[in-house]
Every structure is written in structure tokens, then in C-alpha cells.
Amino acid sequence: MGMKLTVDGKEIPLNDFVSNFVQGTVIGGVSSLKGIKDNWKKIEIEVTK
């Protein structure tokens, strides 16, 4: 698995702990949603303000 955080076009480096924590949180939340299959390939989240 891989994870990349980009803010305003700049990639933000993440250490292993933060990367694993965020991945686990997102995957756990998304996987619990109805209609999400176990064989998903990619999850994208976009946040704007």
C-alpha cells in the first residue's frame, strides 16, 4: 500500500507511523461503507476550503 499527501501542489513527506495511521483510518472508514467492494484499487480524498 502507498500513501501520498499533497497540499497546494506540494508533496508533504510522511513518516511510517503517520502514513500507516492515516491509511488505516481511511481504509477502515471507507471499507465499512455500504457498496464498497473488498477488491477496491484506489481511494482518493480531496479536501478544499
C-alpha positions, 0 to 999 in steps of 0.5 A: 500500500502507498500513501501520498499527501499533497497540499497546494501542489506540494508533496508533504513527506510522511513518516511510517507511523503517520502514513500507516495511521492515516491509511488505516483510518481511511481504509477502515472508514471507507471499507465499512461503507455500504457498496464498497467492494473488498477488491477496491484499487484506489481511494482518493480524498480531496479536501478544499476550503 
